[in-house]
């Protein structure tokens, strides 16, 4: 599954969790945490396998439940201690959604149930890097993906994912566009502070002409 597909699934799941359990929309920090965590297993395993040759395939320690569960508990504990429990929940949900999503993806795209994707090192996934480096491996698979899109050779599963992406976009906008919303607010605060520093003193130093 591609990184943006993991992000779509994770954000939708967390947004629904927030609305159902807490009656609120995700904050910007929570939205960032769930999206970042949803792609983190690939950020760990793909470079280690494709660039450094530590693993035979891009499904290893980062995808393993023996690493994912303790990591989610650790981040959740730290977030709770920092009075940010929602961030810990978002991280845990995002990270733990990744391996099962890859297994489901393998069923629909390859017709194979690869539960071993999440059981390293007990059941390591055999394979070999698709190219001599990380970028080469990425573009190798992306070229196949993009070729299917350009030629219109879209499977029902891929069309479903495009539809899900549209749904998530609507949900994200309905949530108030978290992350973008906070970024714009921060930008406005910085702009106001800058204008105040630049123009404020000059006005106060003008002589009173009354």
N, C-alpha and C positions, 0 to 999 in steps of 0.2 A: 504494500500500500504506500502511496506517495505521501510526503510530509503534509501537503495541504489537505489531503484526504483524512489523515489522522487528526489534524487540527479541526476540521469541520465536525467530525464525529465527537471529539472531546468537548468542543465548545457547546454544541447542541445539548449533549448530555448534562454538562454542568449548568447551563442556563435553565434547563427543565428542572434540575435538582433545586436550584435557587428559588424558582417560582413556586414549585410544589411544596418544598420543605420550609422555606424561609420567607416566602411571599415578597421577594425582592429581586432586582436584577443584579447580575455580577458587577462588581467594582472593576475599575481598570486594572488594578494589581491582580485581582483574581482571574480576570480574563487573560492577562499576560501569562500568569502561572499555569493555567490549564493548557494553553496553546503551546507554551515552551516545553512543558512536561510531556505533552503528547508526541513531540518529535525527538525528545531527548534520547530514547533508546537507539535511534538511528544515528544521532550525533555521537554516540559512544561507540557503537559497534561498526558502523560503516568505515570510519577512518582507520580504526584499529585493524580491520580486515583488509580493506582495499588499498590503503596507503602504507601501513606499517607491517602487514602480514602476520599480526599477532594471532588472528583467528582465520579459519579456512573460509568462513562465510560471514555475511553481515548480520547474522543472528546468533548472538553469543551472550555475554554477561549482561549487556544492557537490556536484553529482551527476557532474561531469565527471571522467573518469579522468586528465585532464591536471592536475587539482588533487588528486584523491584519492590517487593513487600517491605523488607527492612528499610529501604530508602524512603518509601512513602511514609512509614511510621516515624522515621527520624525527622523528616521535613515537617510532618504534621506536629510533632512534639515541639520543635523549634518555633514554628508559627504560632502554636497555642501559647507558648511562653512569651512570645512577643505580642500577644493580644491580637493576633491576626489568624484566627482559626479558619476563616474562610479561605485564606491563601493556602493553608496546608491541605484543606479538603480539595481545593481546585488542583493542586499539584498531584496529590495522590490519585484523584480520579483520572486526570490527564495521562499520567504515567501508566497506571494499571489498565487503561483502556487500550494501550498500544499493542501488546502481544496478542490478546484475543482478536483484535481487529485484523491483525496480520493473518491469523489462522482462518478467519472467515473469508478474507480476501483470497487466500490460497484455494479455498474450496470453490469459489465462484470463478476465479480466473484460470485455475489450473486443474480443477476437479480433483484435488488431492487434499486430504485432511492432514495437516502438518502440525500436530500438537507438540511435536518436539521443538518447535520454535521458541517455546517458553520454558524449556526444561534443561537448559545448559547448566552444569556440565554433565548431568546424568545422561542426557540424550542429545549430544551435539549435532548440529546440522552439518552435513557434509556438503562440500562444494569447493569452488575456487573463485578467486576474485575475477570480475568480468573484464578487467583491464589492468594496465600497469600502475594505476594510481586512482585516487579518490575521484577527481574530476572526470577522468576517462570512464570510470565505472558509472558515474552518474549520467553522463551524456550517452553512454551505451544504452541504458534502459530508457532514458528520456526520449531518445530518438525513436525507439519503438513505440512508445506511448504517443508521442506527438504525430508520428506518421499515421497512426490509426485515427487520430482526431482530424487531421488534414484531409485524409482520403474518405472520410465519412464512414469508415469501417468501425462503427460504434456498437458495442454489445449492449444488451439490455442492462447489464450490470453497470456499465460506464454511463449510460443515459440516466440510470437511477442516481448515480453519484452526482452528475451535473444538476439533476433536480434537487438533490439534497443540499447542494451548495447554494442554490437559489433560496431554499427555505432558511438556511442558516443566515444568509445575508439579511433576509427580512427580520429574523429573530434578533440578530445583532443590532439592527437599526431600531427595532422596538425596545431593545434594552438600553438605548441611548448611546449606541456606538462606543462602548467602553474601550479604553486605551486612547482612541482618537479623541474622545471627549476630554479626558484628563490632559492629553497633550496640548489641545487647543487652549484649555483653561490656563495651563502653565505658560504657554506662549503669550497669552494676553497679559498675565501677571508680570512677566519679564518685560514685555513691551511697555506696560504702564510704568513700571519702576524705572525703566530707561528714560522714558519721556519726562518723568518727574525729575530725575536727576539732571537731565539736560536743560529743560526749560523752567523748572521750578525756581532755582536760585536766581536766574536772570530776572524773573518777574519780581521776586522779593527784594532785589537790590535796586529796583527802579525808584527814583525819588518821588515823593508824594507831591503832586502838582495841584492839589486842591487849594 
